[in-house]
Amino acid sequence: MRTVLVTGPGGAGRTTVAAATALAAARSGRRTLLVSADAVPAFPAGPGPVEAAERLFCARVDSAAHFRGELLELQDRASGVLDLLGANRLDGEELTELPGSSQLALLHTLRRVAEGDWARDGYEVLVVDLPPLTDALALLALPGQLRRYLRRLLPRERQAARALRPVLAQLAGVPMPAQWLYEAAARKDAELAAVEALIEDNATTVRLVAEPGHAAGEALGAARTGLALHGLRVDSVVASRVLPGHSGDPWFADVAARQEKCLDRWRQEWAPGVPVHESAHLGREPRTAEDLALLAGTCAPDGRPPGRAEDPWWTEDAGDGVIAWCLPLPGAAKEDLRLVRRGDELLLTAGPFHRIVRLESALRRCTVSGAALTDGVLRVRFTPDPAFWPRTQ
């Protein structure tokens, strides 16, 4: 399945571009699903896929309903502990979703497309209208982070001690974690793994939408570093609301000239691998399918491009037995980088973006002896630790 994740700075028109991308895919003959948390004026949408046009289906993420359902289910499963504590049950009518619930609801929707009840509908193209840029990058990293938390908080090996829980409960005087808790953790881990696999699939790419301007250029530059840190590939940059190049009005001519100057800079920065497409300003807010059709020509998704054909990391021989672990980080600044080795993991920070990487088996037996950022590539040097390597006679 070809997946296009659409995001951009707030107010740049990412929902419009996502809808136009989905419409173009459907008109090319592919069964397409558009997922969005926002209403798309041209298309009907419901909690489940609703047919909006021939071969085009739309689904709107209902974060409030998802939050209520998840919390009520957890409340029912933990009824024994809650009764012991004398807690008062919450009714669905009094629940108000908390910050962060919209991200979890979107992940739940993606899971349904990846391997849930929507997977059997046979969609060939999935277009996802993500939140604004910074939130979208955090969302794309969330499945891996949550799986790591689950493994740390409820290790699978602890399940082997479930026969001892009644004894431990008597000694401690409180109920020990029940089997359902471990089963729920395993189920959530499997769901998150499905979403993580969808995001990391070779046919999944990110499409960036921005209105030409200085602030948008800075946001795209920062996003480029964050996407590279997580190994995500950008298939195109869509410049939205581009004005005509020739106008008799001096004010419009000046704005169009500044937009063109910005576009030239974007083409140089993103070349040669990422094309920059122009989406014309319609002179009005797109409200109909006909309006979206006018924009679809610059938003049509390609076939099945190589997204993450291989791990973005690679190793090099740095000489004297030193191994260099390399990661391309275009746009990164040396002063914004931080690396911390913690056990078998490497904690990376590039500006506002963070990633925790589990080291390969050979590198776990090495010590970090330095790092350098050269020509947009981060090289972390590992020196073998004699205490963990076999000695030669």
N, C-alpha and C positions, 0 to 999 in steps of 0.2 A: 504494500500500500504506500502510495506517495503521500507524504505528510508535509504541509507547509505551515510553519509557525510564524504568525505575523505579529510584529510589535514595532514600537517606535516611541518617540517622545510624546507626552500627553498632548492631545489636541491636534496631532498631525494627520488624522484621518485614517488610522490603522483599521478601524472597523469597516470603513468604506472600501479600503483596498482588500481586506480579507473577503468581503462579500463579492467584489469584482473578480477576485482570484477564483473563488468557488464557482461563480457564474461562468467564467471562461472555461474552467475545467469541465463543467457539466455540458456546455455547448460543444466541447470537443469530443463528446461521446462517452465520457467516463462518469460512472456513478459516484457522486460527490456528496460529502457531508460537511456542513459549515457549523462549527461550534463557537458560540459567543456568549459572554455574560451580559452583553448589551443588546438592546433591541436594534434590529436592522429594519428600517422603515419599509424597504421594498419587499421584504419577505415575512411571511408568518413564521412563528416559532413557538414551540412548547417544550415541556420538560423532556419529551421524547422526540425523535426525529419526525419532522413534519415536512411533507413534500411541498416545496415552494415553486418549483418549475420542473420541467422535464429533466430527470436524472439528478436533480438538485434537492437535497434535504437539509433542513436547518434544525438545530437543537439549541435551546437557551439554557444556560446553567442557572439553576435555582439554588443559590447558596443558602438561603434561609431555610428552605425545606430540607436540604441535606443536613444542615447543622442540627435541626430539631430531631430528625430521624436518628442520627448517630448518637446524640446525647441520650435520647430516650432508650435506645437499645442498650447503651452502656449502663444506664441506670437500672434496667431490668436484670442485666447479667450480674451486676454487683449488688443485688438486693440484699443478700445475706450480710455483707459488710455494712451496708447503709443502715439496715435494721439494728445491727449491733451498736452502731454509733448513735442511734436515735434520730437519724436524719429524716427530714420531711421531703417527700417526693415532689418533683417538679412536674407540672402539667405542660403539655406542648403549647398551649395557648399563651403561657407566660414566658416562654423562652424567646430571647432576642439574640440573634447571632452575634458572635464576638469577632473582633478584628482577627484576620487570618483565615476565617472560615471560607471565604470566597476562593482562596487558593486551594484549600483541601477539596472543595466541591468541584473545582475544575479538574484536579487530579483524578477524582472519582469518575468524572465523565470520560476522561481519556482512558481510564482503565476499562470502562464499559465498551469503548470502541476497540481497544487492543485485544481483549480476550473475554469480555463479558457478554451480556445479552444483545448488544448491538453489533458484535463482531460477525455474527452470522448473516448480517444484512449485505455483506459483500461490497463494501465501499472500496472504490479504487483510489480515490483521492480524499484526504482529510485536510481541511483548512481550519486552523485554530486561531481565533482572535484572542491573543494574549493581552494581559494588562500592559500598562506603560512600561517603558524600557527597563528601568531599574528593578521594578517589581517582577517583570517577566524573567529576568536573569536569575533572580532569587528563586522564582517558582521552578525553573528548569533544573536548578540544583537541589531542590527540596526532596525529591524521591530518594536520592542517594543519601542525603543527610538523615532523613527519618529512618531509613533502613539501618544506618550505622547506630543511631540512638537505640533502636530496638535490640540490636545485637548486644549492645553494652548493658542495657538495663535488664533484659531478659535473655541471658545466654541460653542457647539450646541445650548445652550440656547440663544445665540445672534441672532440666526435665527428668533426668535420670534419677533424681532424688525425690520424685513425687511420692514414692511409697513411704518416705519418712515424714511427710508433711503432717499427718495426724499427731505423731509424737512431738514434732517441733511445735505444733500449735498448742499442745498441752503445756509444754515447757515455757513457751513465750506468753501464753494466756490470751493470745489473739489468733484469729484464723490466718493461716498461711495462704499465699497466692494459690488459687484454685487452678485446676487443669484448664478451665475455660479461658483463663488469662493467657496461658501459653498458646492455646489453640487460636485465640484472637490475634495474638502477636504474630503467629505463623501465617495466619490468613492475611493480615495487613502487609506483612513482608512480601507475600506472593503478589498481592495487588500492586504494591509499590514497584516490585521488580518488573511487572508487566509494563507499567508506565515508563520506567527507566529504560527498558528495552525499546519502547516506541520512540523515545526522545533520541536514543543513541543509534537508531536504525540507519542503515546506509542510505535509505531513501527519504530521510527526514532532514529538512533544511530550515533555516531561519530567513524570513524576509523582513527587512528593515524599511520602515516608512517614516519619512521626515519631510517637513516643509523647508526648502532651501533657506539657510540663514546661519549666522555665526553660532548661536546657541545650539541649534540642532547639530551642527558640525562637531562641536565639542562632545555632545552626548553620544553621537555615533562613534567617535574616536574612542571614548571610554568603553562603550559597549563592545567594540571590536576586540579589546583586550580581554574583557570578561568572557566573551564567547570562545575565544581561543583557549583561555584557561580551562574551560570545560570541554574542549574538543568539539564544539558545535560549528557547523559550516553555514555561511551566509550564501544564499543563491543569488540575491540581487538587492540593490538599494532602490526603493521607489521614491522619487522626489514628487511630493504631492503639491497640488494647487500651483502649478507652474504657469505663469502669465505668458501671453503671446510676446514674441520678441520685438515686434514692430508696433508702435502705437504713436499716434499723433499727440497724445496727452503727455506733457513732460513728466508728470508725477509717475504715471504708469510705466513710462519708458525707463525712468530711473530705477524703479523697483525691479523691473524685468532684467535690467542690466546687472543689478546686484545679485539676482537669482542666478543668472547665467555664469557670473564669476564664481559663485559658490559651487555650482554644478561642475565647472571645470576643475576646481580643487578636489571635489569628491571623486571625479573620474581618475585623477592622478593618484589619490590616496588609496583607492580600492582596486586599481588596475594591477595586474591584468585579469585576475581570477573572478572578480565580482563586477558584473555590469551595473551601470546606473541608468535606470529608466525614468522617463519623465511622464507624469500624469497631469494632464492639462486641467487648469482651473475652469470649471463649467460656468462660472458666474453665479452659481447658486449651490445650495446644499443638495447633494444627490438624494433623491427621494423615491425614485421609481426604478424598476428593472431596466428601463431604457437608459436612464442616467448611468447605471452601473455598466451597461453594455458599452457605453462610450469610453469607459475607463478600462474595460476588460482586455483590450488589445495589448496594453503595457503590463498587465498583471497575470497573464496566462502562465500557469506553472509548467515547467518543462517535464520531460518524461521521468526517468528514475536516475537522477544524477548521483555520483558517488558522494555520499554524505560523510560518514565516518568509516571509510573502507578499511582503515587500520587505526590502531591506537595512535593518537597524536604524539605520544612520547617516542623517542628513539634513543639508542645508546651509541656512544662513540668511544673508541680507544684513545684516551688522552695521554698515553705513554707512561712508563714506569709503573705499570700495573693499575693505574688510575682509570676509573670508568666515568665517563661524562654522560649524565642523563639529561636529554635535551627536550625542550618544549618551545615551540614558536609562540611568542607573545607580542604581536605587532601593536605598536602604539604604547607599550608599557614604558614607564619611566623608572630608572634605577632607584631613585629615592623612594618610590612607592612600593617597592618589593620587600617582602619579609618571608623568611623560611625558618621553620622550626622542625627539628627531628624529634619525634616522640614515639619511642618504641619502634614498631614496624610501619609507622605512618610518617608522611611528610606533610606539614601544614603550610600551605602556600597562601600568600596574600599579595594581590596586585591592586593597589588603590582600594576601592570599596568592595572588591570581589575576593572571595575566599574559597579554597578547595582543599580537601583532605584526601591525599592519595596514598593508597596502600602500596608499599614498596614491593618490588619483585623479589623472589626468593634470594637471588644472588646479592642484591643490594642490601638486604637485611643483615648480611654478614660483613657489611662495610661501615665505615664512619664517614660522615659528611666532612670533607676537607676544604670546601669552598664553593663559591657560585659566582657566575658572571653573566651579565646581559650584554650580548654582542649582536649587532645587526638584527635586533628584534627577536633573538633566540636566547632563552634562558638555559644555561648549562650548569647543572649541579654536579660537582665532582665528588666521587665516592672512592675512598681508599680502603682496600681489603683489610679487615681486622684479623691479625694473625691468630687471635684466640678462637676464632670461629672457622678458620680454614684448615684443611688437613695439611700437616707438615710433610715436606718431601725429605727423603733420606739423603 
